[in-house]
Amino acid sequence: MESRKPIHPLGADVMPIGAWVAPPPSGMFGHDNPDYITSDSYRLAKEAGLNIVYGLYERVEIDPAQVLRALDYAHEHGLKYLVSDSAIQAGADDPELMRYSLDTYRGHPAYLGNLAVDEPASAYFDSLGASHDAFAELDPDKYFYINLLPNYASVNQLFVDKLDETGGLPTAAQYRQYLDAYMDAVKPTFISYDYYPLHGTFPALTQGYYDNLSVVRKTASEHGIPFWVFIQSASWNANARLPIRSETFWQVNTALAYGAQGIQYFTFWCPFEDGFTGGMVSRNGEKTPIYDDVQEMNRQIAAIDHVLMGARFKGVIVHGESPVPVPEDDQLPSYGALAALSGDIPVIAGAFDYDGTQAYYVVNNTIDRDGKATLRWTGEHTLQVVQGAESSRHSGSVLELALAAGEGALVVIR
């Protein structure tokens, strides 16, 4: 079978903006929390700028009524919902059980697809591919959702089991082997992966961040499908830090500059497992400071997604010393009418072919410095700039952008 074609159940010009951990049911892991599967909880998700919520604790095989209520509240607020259902995860072994279980909820207007598995090793890809085939026979226009491991997972996590942290770190070739095996066996309609760069003391960033973006983007491009990234918005141990505004913005904006066409936050609701803090909403249902940062960032995405969803990535233009190495073979000296990029801060600009013209996503490539980026053009041009979700027109041969740490701006030649 050839690669599957991408699907766009939200619309071809709407960027998926999702979040792990939907509002949970009551009594999580011995906690005395109330039932948060409510209209108010899903209103919070909508107002944050999400368009997809990922079910986690409410599972079809445990209590289908909880899943149906979650779907109802998602629909009430114009959201889509990914269902957790073990019958889908084991679909190749029992396709009739898959069909029977899907019939419980597949007709619901908020149903977007199923969470198949998170961070699988390649040893499971053949089975997942068979389950995906069975699922696609029943629901070809819905997501069979799988999220992949990052390039800092161990060799045995990539190839044996995600709980096996032995084997050392993979080489670049081994990580590409993992991605290729996934594409060959599962034939996904998009690639999703997680890479969490915020570890240790601010402003430290893990150094394989752009390498992972690069290889996933290349793999997705070779198969004609989009890729989605996860944004760190929670902490799960003492070393993983909670993001401040600039770190949330930097993660999202650099991914957009690299051509990502799906943004996902880990997490919406704070997980109830030991060690977790943060998330956009706390365990007791209150908005955290991260909520406001995500909401602001998502307004920018909503203002520009029609461009980025229809644009073709050409490369990145880099100015200054990047806090994380950018692969040389992704870098362009210039693109189209943009003759030079400069500034008093490090800058990374994604270059795109959009509807017969050129578009650039210009990002302050730091998490600790505000500054200015200067774009010099080959001649006089009329430009549309979208920054902070506000659109403005400019003309001339030089454009100067004031960018807060991690902030991005879309520039389109008109």
Secondary structure as GFF3:
##gff-version 3
##sequence-region A 1 414
A	DSSP	beta_strand	17	20	.	.	.	ID=ss1
A	DSSP	three_ten_helix	28	30	.	.	.	ID=ss2
A	DSSP	alpha_helix	39	47	.	.	.	ID=ss3
A	DSSP	beta_strand	52	59	.	.	.	ID=ss4
A	DSSP	alpha_helix	64	76	.	.	.	ID=ss5
A	DSSP	beta_strand	80	84	.	.	.	ID=ss6
A	DSSP	alpha_helix	86	89	.	.	.	ID=ss7
A	DSSP	alpha_helix	95	102	.	.	.	ID=ss8
A	DSSP	beta_strand	111	118	.	.	.	ID=ss9
A	DSSP	three_ten_helix	122	124	.	.	.	ID=ss10
A	DSSP	alpha_helix	125	138	.	.	.	ID=ss11
A	DSSP	beta_strand	143	148	.	.	.	ID=ss12
A	DSSP	alpha_helix	155	159	.	.	.	ID=ss13
A	DSSP	alpha_helix	172	186	.	.	.	ID=ss14
A	DSSP	beta_strand	191	193	.	.	.	ID=ss15
A	DSSP	alpha_helix	209	222	.	.	.	ID=ss16
A	DSSP	beta_strand	227	232	.	.	.	ID=ss17
A	DSSP	beta_strand	234	235	.	.	.	ID=ss18
A	DSSP	alpha_helix	245	257	.	.	.	ID=ss19
A	DSSP	beta_strand	263	266	.	.	.	ID=ss20
A	DSSP	beta_strand	277	278	.	.	.	ID=ss21
A	DSSP	alpha_helix	289	308	.	.	.	ID=ss22
A	DSSP	beta_strand	312	319	.	.	.	ID=ss23
A	DSSP	three_ten_helix	328	330	.	.	.	ID=ss24
A	DSSP	beta_strand	338	343	.	.	.	ID=ss25
A	DSSP	beta_strand	347	354	.	.	.	ID=ss26
A	DSSP	beta_strand	357	364	.	.	.	ID=ss27
A	DSSP	beta_strand	371	387	.	.	.	ID=ss28
A	DSSP	beta_strand	390	403	.	.	.	ID=ss29
A	DSSP	beta_strand	408	413	.	.	.	ID=ss30
###
